[in-house]
Amino acid sequence: MKIVLVIDQFDDANNGTTISAQRFARALQAHGNEVRVIACGKPEAYKYAVHQLHLLPIVEHLITSQGMRLAIPNRHAFEKAAAWADVVHFMMPSPLSIAGLRHVEKAGIPYTAAFHCQPENITFSIHLGNSKRANDWLYNRFRDSFYNRFTHIHCPSRMIADQLTAHGYTAKLHVISNGISPAYYYQKREKEDWLAGQFAILTVGRYAGEKRQDLVIEACCKSRHARQIRLILAGKGPLEGKYRRMSQKLSNPIVMEFYSPQRLIEIIAQCDLYVHASDAEIEAMSCMEAFACGLVPVIADSPRSATPQFALDERSLFPAGDSDALARQIDYWIEHPDERQEMEKRYAEHAKQYALETSICQAEDMFRTAIAETGRSV
């Protein structure tokens, strides 16, 4: 198949949606498909390049601090893509995608969408993350301006598919994991000098309100074993300054850094526990990749997060927003190393059902169905 992915930013792997899109494109190509993208950035042979959309400075900062850029819609880019593609897949409901969808509709090209942008990803940035009215408004806005013009939507988890159904989305919803790359498998490394003799706790994600790294810092401070804990917050984002100030209460210096994928795998292989404290999450690839490598996760049991589905028992869950409960779970795993080692292998085995290869086959089936419904063939 000839597949075009529409995503505002594709070049820089500094946010979850772009990282998933890059991995998705490579895996589709490995299956013999041809893949091109419509995105801002420098022109490439595989890219229909468009210009970056610049907004008011305060809005621009809010978007770029999340690791994203928005693109200016360009009719000619979509016309070229439509003339080449068998199917066009839209990754998020941005101005680029909303305008581009009109061109693709006129051209009669099959098209599908993915739901990667949870309303809470936006509302937490403006301190309205816990407002049901604000989140419902965004769900409805996404639905009416974009998603209800599709007949097929890729949902990375059952949780988000249920949310779309509850909010009146009419497309067929395909629950397909974003998929764990084969680079993430059970592996352990001897700790480097800066981690030697310490219990290393890892959490990966943007420094943003819904990710709740603040809760992890608080829990590590409350732990009975606070003196031996070394906390690693892998990522970057607008709340970095706040978290560095909070971390001054920790017994050992916090590590806050954005790692390349290969370096992150090396870090995972040296850590002892993974904590995922997010209040809102569509799937949480970072958590999946961590337990695929053999890190036992401790996950916030939030109704707005899909991540609790990965917990194998109650020892890997804590009530969302409760730092005392999280501290107790951390202490449990520190104090029961034999159980932790046993569960590491169970989680690594559990991860195999979310293999990227399986996800790509399911996505290809969705594309073929969309193409067949227009009377075309590939």
Contacts in CASP RR format, 6 or more apart in sequence:
PFRMAT RR
TARGET T0000
AUTHOR 0000-0000-0000
METHOD contacts of the structure
MODEL  1
MKIVLVIDQFDDANNGTTISAQRFARALQAHGNEVRVIACGKPEAYKYAV
HQLHLLPIVEHLITSQGMRLAIPNRHAFEKAAAWADVVHFMMPSPLSIAG
LRHVEKAGIPYTAAFHCQPENITFSIHLGNSKRANDWLYNRFRDSFYNRF
THIHCPSRMIADQLTAHGYTAKLHVISNGISPAYYYQKREKEDWLAGQFA
ILTVGRYAGEKRQDLVIEACCKSRHARQIRLILAGKGPLEGKYRRMSQKL
SNPIVMEFYSPQRLIEIIAQCDLYVHASDAEIEAMSCMEAFACGLVPVIA
DSPRSATPQFALDERSLFPAGDSDALARQIDYWIEHPDERQEMEKRYAEH
AKQYALETSICQAEDMFRTAIAETGRSV
1 33 0 8 1.000
1 34 0 8 1.000
1 86 0 8 1.000
1 87 0 8 1.000
1 364 0 8 1.000
1 367 0 8 1.000
1 368 0 8 1.000
1 371 0 8 1.000
1 378 0 8 1.000
2 33 0 8 1.000
2 34 0 8 1.000
2 36 0 8 1.000
2 84 0 8 1.000
2 85 0 8 1.000
2 86 0 8 1.000
2 87 0 8 1.000
2 378 0 8 1.000
3 28 0 8 1.000
3 33 0 8 1.000
3 34 0 8 1.000
3 35 0 8 1.000
3 36 0 8 1.000
3 85 0 8 1.000
3 86 0 8 1.000
3 87 0 8 1.000
3 88 0 8 1.000
3 89 0 8 1.000
3 367 0 8 1.000
4 35 0 8 1.000
4 36 0 8 1.000
4 37 0 8 1.000
4 38 0 8 1.000
4 48 0 8 1.000
4 81 0 8 1.000
4 84 0 8 1.000
4 85 0 8 1.000
4 87 0 8 1.000
4 88 0 8 1.000
4 89 0 8 1.000
5 21 0 8 1.000
5 24 0 8 1.000
5 25 0 8 1.000
5 35 0 8 1.000
5 36 0 8 1.000
5 37 0 8 1.000
5 38 0 8 1.000
5 89 0 8 1.000
5 91 0 8 1.000
6 37 0 8 1.000
6 38 0 8 1.000
6 39 0 8 1.000
6 88 0 8 1.000
6 89 0 8 1.000
6 90 0 8 1.000
6 91 0 8 1.000
6 96 0 8 1.000
6 97 0 8 1.000
6 100 0 8 1.000
7 17 0 8 1.000
7 18 0 8 1.000
7 21 0 8 1.000
7 37 0 8 1.000
7 38 0 8 1.000
7 39 0 8 1.000
7 91 0 8 1.000
7 92 0 8 1.000
8 39 0 8 1.000
8 40 0 8 1.000
8 53 0 8 1.000
8 68 0 8 1.000
8 69 0 8 1.000
8 70 0 8 1.000
8 71 0 8 1.000
8 92 0 8 1.000
8 94 0 8 1.000
8 96 0 8 1.000
9 15 0 8 1.000
9 18 0 8 1.000
9 39 0 8 1.000
9 40 0 8 1.000
9 41 0 8 1.000
9 67 0 8 1.000
9 68 0 8 1.000
9 69 0 8 1.000
9 71 0 8 1.000
10 18 0 8 1.000
10 21 0 8 1.000
10 22 0 8 1.000
10 37 0 8 1.000
10 39 0 8 1.000
10 47 0 8 1.000
11 18 0 8 1.000
11 39 0 8 1.000
11 41 0 8 1.000
11 42 0 8 1.000
12 18 0 8 1.000
12 67 0 8 1.000
13 19 0 8 1.000
13 22 0 8 1.000
13 261 0 8 1.000
14 67 0 8 1.000
14 236 0 8 1.000
14 258 0 8 1.000
15 66 0 8 1.000
15 67 0 8 1.000
15 68 0 8 1.000
15 206 0 8 1.000
16 285 0 8 1.000
17 68 0 8 1.000
17 91 0 8 1.000
17 92 0 8 1.000
17 116 0 8 1.000
17 117 0 8 1.000
18 68 0 8 1.000
19 261 0 8 1.000
19 285 0 8 1.000
20 116 0 8 1.000
20 178 0 8 1.000
20 285 0 8 1.000
21 37 0 8 1.000
21 91 0 8 1.000
23 178 0 8 1.000
23 179 0 8 1.000
23 181 0 8 1.000
23 356 0 8 1.000
24 178 0 8 1.000
24 360 0 8 1.000
24 363 0 8 1.000
25 35 0 8 1.000
25 37 0 8 1.000
27 356 0 8 1.000
27 357 0 8 1.000
27 359 0 8 1.000
27 360 0 8 1.000
28 35 0 8 1.000
28 360 0 8 1.000
28 363 0 8 1.000
28 364 0 8 1.000
29 35 0 8 1.000
30 360 0 8 1.000
31 360 0 8 1.000
31 361 0 8 1.000
31 364 0 8 1.000
33 364 0 8 1.000
35 46 0 8 1.000
36 46 0 8 1.000
36 47 0 8 1.000
36 48 0 8 1.000
36 81 0 8 1.000
36 84 0 8 1.000
36 85 0 8 1.000
37 46 0 8 1.000
37 47 0 8 1.000
37 48 0 8 1.000
38 47 0 8 1.000
38 48 0 8 1.000
38 50 0 8 1.000
38 71 0 8 1.000
38 77 0 8 1.000
38 78 0 8 1.000
38 81 0 8 1.000
38 96 0 8 1.000
39 47 0 8 1.000
39 48 0 8 1.000
39 49 0 8 1.000
39 50 0 8 1.000
39 71 0 8 1.000
40 49 0 8 1.000
40 50 0 8 1.000
40 51 0 8 1.000
40 52 0 8 1.000
40 53 0 8 1.000
40 69 0 8 1.000
40 70 0 8 1.000
40 71 0 8 1.000
40 72 0 8 1.000
41 47 0 8 1.000
41 49 0 8 1.000
41 50 0 8 1.000
41 52 0 8 1.000
42 49 0 8 1.000
43 49 0 8 1.000
48 74 0 8 1.000
48 77 0 8 1.000
48 78 0 8 1.000
48 80 0 8 1.000
48 81 0 8 1.000
49 77 0 8 1.000
50 71 0 8 1.000
50 72 0 8 1.000
50 73 0 8 1.000
50 74 0 8 1.000
50 77 0 8 1.000
50 96 0 8 1.000
51 71 0 8 1.000
51 72 0 8 1.000
51 74 0 8 1.000
52 69 0 8 1.000
52 70 0 8 1.000
52 71 0 8 1.000
52 72 0 8 1.000
53 69 0 8 1.000
53 70 0 8 1.000
53 71 0 8 1.000
53 72 0 8 1.000
53 95 0 8 1.000
53 96 0 8 1.000
54 60 0 8 1.000
55 63 0 8 1.000
55 70 0 8 1.000
62 125 0 8 1.000
62 126 0 8 1.000
62 238 0 8 1.000
63 69 0 8 1.000
63 70 0 8 1.000
65 237 0 8 1.000
65 238 0 8 1.000
66 121 0 8 1.000
66 125 0 8 1.000
66 206 0 8 1.000
66 208 0 8 1.000
66 237 0 8 1.000
66 238 0 8 1.000
67 206 0 8 1.000
67 236 0 8 1.000
67 237 0 8 1.000
70 94 0 8 1.000
70 95 0 8 1.000
70 96 0 8 1.000
71 94 0 8 1.000
71 95 0 8 1.000
71 96 0 8 1.000
72 95 0 8 1.000
72 96 0 8 1.000
73 95 0 8 1.000
73 96 0 8 1.000
73 98 0 8 1.000
73 99 0 8 1.000
73 100 0 8 1.000
75 100 0 8 1.000
75 103 0 8 1.000
78 100 0 8 1.000
78 103 0 8 1.000
78 104 0 8 1.000
78 107 0 8 1.000
79 103 0 8 1.000
79 107 0 8 1.000
81 88 0 8 1.000
81 104 0 8 1.000
82 88 0 8 1.000
82 103 0 8 1.000
82 104 0 8 1.000
82 107 0 8 1.000
82 108 0 8 1.000
82 109 0 8 1.000
83 107 0 8 1.000
85 109 0 8 1.000
86 109 0 8 1.000
86 110 0 8 1.000
86 367 0 8 1.000
86 371 0 8 1.000
86 376 0 8 1.000
86 378 0 8 1.000
87 109 0 8 1.000
87 110 0 8 1.000
87 111 0 8 1.000
87 112 0 8 1.000
87 367 0 8 1.000
87 370 0 8 1.000
87 371 0 8 1.000
88 104 0 8 1.000
88 109 0 8 1.000
88 110 0 8 1.000
88 111 0 8 1.000
88 112 0 8 1.000
89 111 0 8 1.000
89 112 0 8 1.000
89 113 0 8 1.000
89 114 0 8 1.000
89 154 0 8 1.000
89 367 0 8 1.000
90 97 0 8 1.000
90 101 0 8 1.000
90 111 0 8 1.000
90 112 0 8 1.000
90 113 0 8 1.000
90 114 0 8 1.000
90 146 0 8 1.000
90 150 0 8 1.000
91 97 0 8 1.000
91 113 0 8 1.000
91 114 0 8 1.000
91 116 0 8 1.000
92 114 0 8 1.000
92 116 0 8 1.000
92 117 0 8 1.000
93 113 0 8 1.000
93 117 0 8 1.000
93 142 0 8 1.000
93 145 0 8 1.000
93 146 0 8 1.000
93 147 0 8 1.000
97 113 0 8 1.000
97 146 0 8 1.000
98 145 0 8 1.000
98 146 0 8 1.000
101 111 0 8 1.000
101 146 0 8 1.000
101 149 0 8 1.000
104 111 0 8 1.000
105 111 0 8 1.000
105 149 0 8 1.000
108 374 0 8 1.000
109 374 0 8 1.000
110 367 0 8 1.000
110 370 0 8 1.000
110 371 0 8 1.000
110 373 0 8 1.000
110 374 0 8 1.000
110 376 0 8 1.000
111 150 0 8 1.000
111 370 0 8 1.000
112 150 0 8 1.000
112 152 0 8 1.000
112 153 0 8 1.000
112 154 0 8 1.000
112 366 0 8 1.000
112 367 0 8 1.000
112 370 0 8 1.000
113 146 0 8 1.000
113 147 0 8 1.000
113 150 0 8 1.000
113 152 0 8 1.000
113 153 0 8 1.000
113 154 0 8 1.000
113 171 0 8 1.000
114 153 0 8 1.000
114 154 0 8 1.000
114 155 0 8 1.000
114 156 0 8 1.000
115 147 0 8 1.000
115 153 0 8 1.000
115 154 0 8 1.000
115 155 0 8 1.000
115 156 0 8 1.000
115 160 0 8 1.000
115 164 0 8 1.000
115 282 0 8 1.000
116 156 0 8 1.000
116 282 0 8 1.000
117 142 0 8 1.000
118 160 0 8 1.000
118 280 0 8 1.000
118 281 0 8 1.000
118 282 0 8 1.000
118 304 0 8 1.000
119 134 0 8 1.000
119 135 0 8 1.000
119 138 0 8 1.000
119 139 0 8 1.000
119 142 0 8 1.000
120 129 0 8 1.000
120 135 0 8 1.000
120 210 0 8 1.000
120 279 0 8 1.000
120 280 0 8 1.000
120 304 0 8 1.000
121 208 0 8 1.000
121 210 0 8 1.000
121 280 0 8 1.000
122 138 0 8 1.000
123 129 0 8 1.000
123 131 0 8 1.000
123 134 0 8 1.000
123 135 0 8 1.000
123 138 0 8 1.000
124 208 0 8 1.000
124 209 0 8 1.000
124 210 0 8 1.000
124 279 0 8 1.000
124 280 0 8 1.000
125 208 0 8 1.000
125 209 0 8 1.000
125 238 0 8 1.000
128 134 0 8 1.000
128 135 0 8 1.000
129 135 0 8 1.000
129 210 0 8 1.000
129 280 0 8 1.000
130 279 0 8 1.000
136 167 0 8 1.000
139 163 0 8 1.000
139 164 0 8 1.000
139 167 0 8 1.000
140 167 0 8 1.000
143 164 0 8 1.000
143 167 0 8 1.000
143 168 0 8 1.000
143 169 0 8 1.000
147 153 0 8 1.000
147 164 0 8 1.000
147 169 0 8 1.000
147 171 0 8 1.000
148 168 0 8 1.000
148 169 0 8 1.000
148 170 0 8 1.000
148 171 0 8 1.000
150 171 0 8 1.000
151 171 0 8 1.000
151 172 0 8 1.000
151 370 0 8 1.000
151 373 0 8 1.000
152 171 0 8 1.000
152 172 0 8 1.000
152 174 0 8 1.000
152 366 0 8 1.000
152 369 0 8 1.000
152 370 0 8 1.000
153 164 0 8 1.000
153 169 0 8 1.000
153 171 0 8 1.000
153 172 0 8 1.000
153 173 0 8 1.000
153 174 0 8 1.000
154 174 0 8 1.000
154 176 0 8 1.000
154 363 0 8 1.000
154 366 0 8 1.000
155 161 0 8 1.000
155 164 0 8 1.000
155 173 0 8 1.000
155 174 0 8 1.000
155 175 0 8 1.000
155 176 0 8 1.000
156 175 0 8 1.000
156 176 0 8 1.000
156 177 0 8 1.000
156 178 0 8 1.000
156 282 0 8 1.000
156 283 0 8 1.000
156 306 0 8 1.000
157 175 0 8 1.000
157 177 0 8 1.000
157 282 0 8 1.000
157 283 0 8 1.000
157 306 0 8 1.000
157 309 0 8 1.000
158 175 0 8 1.000
158 306 0 8 1.000
158 309 0 8 1.000
159 282 0 8 1.000
159 304 0 8 1.000
159 305 0 8 1.000
159 306 0 8 1.000
159 309 0 8 1.000
160 282 0 8 1.000
160 283 0 8 1.000
160 306 0 8 1.000
161 173 0 8 1.000
161 175 0 8 1.000
164 173 0 8 1.000
165 173 0 8 1.000
174 362 0 8 1.000
174 363 0 8 1.000
174 366 0 8 1.000
176 359 0 8 1.000
176 362 0 8 1.000
176 363 0 8 1.000
176 366 0 8 1.000
177 283 0 8 1.000
177 288 0 8 1.000
177 354 0 8 1.000
177 358 0 8 1.000
177 359 0 8 1.000
178 283 0 8 1.000
178 285 0 8 1.000
178 359 0 8 1.000
179 285 0 8 1.000
179 288 0 8 1.000
179 354 0 8 1.000
179 355 0 8 1.000
179 356 0 8 1.000
179 358 0 8 1.000
179 359 0 8 1.000
180 285 0 8 1.000
180 288 0 8 1.000
180 289 0 8 1.000
180 292 0 8 1.000
180 351 0 8 1.000
180 354 0 8 1.000
180 355 0 8 1.000
180 356 0 8 1.000
181 289 0 8 1.000
181 356 0 8 1.000
182 355 0 8 1.000
182 356 0 8 1.000
182 357 0 8 1.000
183 261 0 8 1.000
183 265 0 8 1.000
184 265 0 8 1.000
184 268 0 8 1.000
184 288 0 8 1.000
184 289 0 8 1.000
184 292 0 8 1.000
184 293 0 8 1.000
184 351 0 8 1.000
185 292 0 8 1.000
185 293 0 8 1.000
185 348 0 8 1.000
186 292 0 8 1.000
186 293 0 8 1.000
186 294 0 8 1.000
186 344 0 8 1.000
186 345 0 8 1.000
186 348 0 8 1.000
187 265 0 8 1.000
187 269 0 8 1.000
187 293 0 8 1.000
187 294 0 8 1.000
188 269 0 8 1.000
188 270 0 8 1.000
188 294 0 8 1.000
189 266 0 8 1.000
189 269 0 8 1.000
189 270 0 8 1.000
190 270 0 8 1.000
191 197 0 8 1.000
191 198 0 8 1.000
191 200 0 8 1.000
191 270 0 8 1.000
192 270 0 8 1.000
194 255 0 8 1.000
195 230 0 8 1.000
195 270 0 8 1.000
195 271 0 8 1.000
197 228 0 8 1.000
198 228 0 8 1.000
198 229 0 8 1.000
198 230 0 8 1.000
198 252 0 8 1.000
199 225 0 8 1.000
199 228 0 8 1.000
199 229 0 8 1.000
199 230 0 8 1.000
199 272 0 8 1.000
199 273 0 8 1.000
199 334 0 8 1.000
200 230 0 8 1.000
200 232 0 8 1.000
200 270 0 8 1.000
200 271 0 8 1.000
200 272 0 8 1.000
200 273 0 8 1.000
201 216 0 8 1.000
201 220 0 8 1.000
201 229 0 8 1.000
201 230 0 8 1.000
201 231 0 8 1.000
201 232 0 8 1.000
201 271 0 8 1.000
201 272 0 8 1.000
201 273 0 8 1.000
201 274 0 8 1.000
201 275 0 8 1.000
201 330 0 8 1.000
202 232 0 8 1.000
202 234 0 8 1.000
202 267 0 8 1.000
202 268 0 8 1.000
202 271 0 8 1.000
202 273 0 8 1.000
202 274 0 8 1.000
202 275 0 8 1.000
202 290 0 8 1.000
202 295 0 8 1.000
203 211 0 8 1.000
203 213 0 8 1.000
203 216 0 8 1.000
203 231 0 8 1.000
203 232 0 8 1.000
203 233 0 8 1.000
203 234 0 8 1.000
203 274 0 8 1.000
203 275 0 8 1.000
203 276 0 8 1.000
203 277 0 8 1.000
204 234 0 8 1.000
204 235 0 8 1.000
204 264 0 8 1.000
204 274 0 8 1.000
204 286 0 8 1.000
204 287 0 8 1.000
204 289 0 8 1.000
204 290 0 8 1.000
205 211 0 8 1.000
205 213 0 8 1.000
205 233 0 8 1.000
205 234 0 8 1.000
205 235 0 8 1.000
205 286 0 8 1.000
206 235 0 8 1.000
206 236 0 8 1.000
206 237 0 8 1.000
207 213 0 8 1.000
207 233 0 8 1.000
207 235 0 8 1.000
207 236 0 8 1.000
207 237 0 8 1.000
207 238 0 8 1.000
207 239 0 8 1.000
207 240 0 8 1.000
207 243 0 8 1.000
207 256 0 8 1.000
208 237 0 8 1.000
208 238 0 8 1.000
208 239 0 8 1.000
209 239 0 8 1.000
209 279 0 8 1.000
210 278 0 8 1.000
210 279 0 8 1.000
210 280 0 8 1.000
210 281 0 8 1.000
211 277 0 8 1.000
211 278 0 8 1.000
212 277 0 8 1.000
212 278 0 8 1.000
212 279 0 8 1.000
212 300 0 8 1.000
212 320 0 8 1.000
212 321 0 8 1.000
213 233 0 8 1.000
213 239 0 8 1.000
213 243 0 8 1.000
213 277 0 8 1.000
214 239 0 8 1.000
214 242 0 8 1.000
214 243 0 8 1.000
214 246 0 8 1.000
215 277 0 8 1.000
215 300 0 8 1.000
215 321 0 8 1.000
215 323 0 8 1.000
215 326 0 8 1.000
216 231 0 8 1.000
216 233 0 8 1.000
216 275 0 8 1.000
216 277 0 8 1.000
216 326 0 8 1.000
217 231 0 8 1.000
217 243 0 8 1.000
217 246 0 8 1.000
217 247 0 8 1.000
217 249 0 8 1.000
217 250 0 8 1.000
217 254 0 8 1.000
218 246 0 8 1.000
218 323 0 8 1.000
218 327 0 8 1.000
219 275 0 8 1.000
219 323 0 8 1.000
219 324 0 8 1.000
219 326 0 8 1.000
219 327 0 8 1.000
219 330 0 8 1.000
220 226 0 8 1.000
220 229 0 8 1.000
220 231 0 8 1.000
220 250 0 8 1.000
220 327 0 8 1.000
220 330 0 8 1.000
221 249 0 8 1.000
221 250 0 8 1.000
222 323 0 8 1.000
222 324 0 8 1.000
222 327 0 8 1.000
223 229 0 8 1.000
223 327 0 8 1.000
223 330 0 8 1.000
223 331 0 8 1.000
223 334 0 8 1.000
224 327 0 8 1.000
224 331 0 8 1.000
225 330 0 8 1.000
225 331 0 8 1.000
225 334 0 8 1.000
225 335 0 8 1.000
226 250 0 8 1.000
226 251 0 8 1.000
227 251 0 8 1.000
227 252 0 8 1.000
228 251 0 8 1.000
228 334 0 8 1.000
229 250 0 8 1.000
229 251 0 8 1.000
229 252 0 8 1.000
229 330 0 8 1.000
230 252 0 8 1.000
230 255 0 8 1.000
231 247 0 8 1.000
231 250 0 8 1.000
231 252 0 8 1.000
231 254 0 8 1.000
231 255 0 8 1.000
232 254 0 8 1.000
232 255 0 8 1.000
232 257 0 8 1.000
232 267 0 8 1.000
232 271 0 8 1.000
233 243 0 8 1.000
233 254 0 8 1.000
233 255 0 8 1.000
233 256 0 8 1.000
234 257 0 8 1.000
234 258 0 8 1.000
234 259 0 8 1.000
234 264 0 8 1.000
234 267 0 8 1.000
234 286 0 8 1.000
235 256 0 8 1.000
235 257 0 8 1.000
235 258 0 8 1.000
235 259 0 8 1.000
236 258 0 8 1.000
240 256 0 8 1.000
243 254 0 8 1.000
243 256 0 8 1.000
244 254 0 8 1.000
244 256 0 8 1.000
247 253 0 8 1.000
247 254 0 8 1.000
247 256 0 8 1.000
259 267 0 8 1.000
265 293 0 8 1.000
268 274 0 8 1.000
268 289 0 8 1.000
268 290 0 8 1.000
268 293 0 8 1.000
268 294 0 8 1.000
268 295 0 8 1.000
269 293 0 8 1.000
271 290 0 8 1.000
271 295 0 8 1.000
272 295 0 8 1.000
272 333 0 8 1.000
272 334 0 8 1.000
272 340 0 8 1.000
273 295 0 8 1.000
273 296 0 8 1.000
273 297 0 8 1.000
273 298 0 8 1.000
273 330 0 8 1.000
273 333 0 8 1.000
273 334 0 8 1.000
273 340 0 8 1.000
274 287 0 8 1.000
274 290 0 8 1.000
274 291 0 8 1.000
274 295 0 8 1.000
274 296 0 8 1.000
274 297 0 8 1.000
274 298 0 8 1.000
275 297 0 8 1.000
275 298 0 8 1.000
275 326 0 8 1.000
275 330 0 8 1.000
276 284 0 8 1.000
276 286 0 8 1.000
276 287 0 8 1.000
276 297 0 8 1.000
276 298 0 8 1.000
276 299 0 8 1.000
276 300 0 8 1.000
276 307 0 8 1.000
277 300 0 8 1.000
277 320 0 8 1.000
277 321 0 8 1.000
277 326 0 8 1.000
278 284 0 8 1.000
278 300 0 8 1.000
278 302 0 8 1.000
278 305 0 8 1.000
278 307 0 8 1.000
279 300 0 8 1.000
279 302 0 8 1.000
279 304 0 8 1.000
279 305 0 8 1.000
279 320 0 8 1.000
279 321 0 8 1.000
280 302 0 8 1.000
280 304 0 8 1.000
280 305 0 8 1.000
281 302 0 8 1.000
281 304 0 8 1.000
281 305 0 8 1.000
281 306 0 8 1.000
281 307 0 8 1.000
282 306 0 8 1.000
283 306 0 8 1.000
283 307 0 8 1.000
284 305 0 8 1.000
284 306 0 8 1.000
284 307 0 8 1.000
284 310 0 8 1.000
287 297 0 8 1.000
287 299 0 8 1.000
287 307 0 8 1.000
287 310 0 8 1.000
288 310 0 8 1.000
288 351 0 8 1.000
288 354 0 8 1.000
290 297 0 8 1.000
291 297 0 8 1.000
291 310 0 8 1.000
291 347 0 8 1.000
291 348 0 8 1.000
291 350 0 8 1.000
291 351 0 8 1.000
292 347 0 8 1.000
292 348 0 8 1.000
292 351 0 8 1.000
292 352 0 8 1.000
292 354 0 8 1.000
293 348 0 8 1.000
294 344 0 8 1.000
294 345 0 8 1.000
294 347 0 8 1.000
294 348 0 8 1.000
295 344 0 8 1.000
295 347 0 8 1.000
296 316 0 8 1.000
296 333 0 8 1.000
296 340 0 8 1.000
296 343 0 8 1.000
296 344 0 8 1.000
296 347 0 8 1.000
297 310 0 8 1.000
297 311 0 8 1.000
297 316 0 8 1.000
297 347 0 8 1.000
298 316 0 8 1.000
298 317 0 8 1.000
298 318 0 8 1.000
298 326 0 8 1.000
298 329 0 8 1.000
298 330 0 8 1.000
298 333 0 8 1.000
299 305 0 8 1.000
299 307 0 8 1.000
299 308 0 8 1.000
299 310 0 8 1.000
299 311 0 8 1.000
299 316 0 8 1.000
299 317 0 8 1.000
299 318 0 8 1.000
300 307 0 8 1.000
300 308 0 8 1.000
300 317 0 8 1.000
300 318 0 8 1.000
300 319 0 8 1.000
300 320 0 8 1.000
300 321 0 8 1.000
300 326 0 8 1.000
301 308 0 8 1.000
301 311 0 8 1.000
301 317 0 8 1.000
301 318 0 8 1.000
301 319 0 8 1.000
301 320 0 8 1.000
302 308 0 8 1.000
302 320 0 8 1.000
302 321 0 8 1.000
305 320 0 8 1.000
308 317 0 8 1.000
310 316 0 8 1.000
310 350 0 8 1.000
311 317 0 8 1.000
312 343 0 8 1.000
312 346 0 8 1.000
312 347 0 8 1.000
312 350 0 8 1.000
315 329 0 8 1.000
315 332 0 8 1.000
315 333 0 8 1.000
315 339 0 8 1.000
315 343 0 8 1.000
316 329 0 8 1.000
316 343 0 8 1.000
317 329 0 8 1.000
318 325 0 8 1.000
318 326 0 8 1.000
318 328 0 8 1.000
318 329 0 8 1.000
319 325 0 8 1.000
333 339 0 8 1.000
333 340 0 8 1.000
368 378 0 8 1.000
371 377 0 8 1.000
371 378 0 8 1.000
END
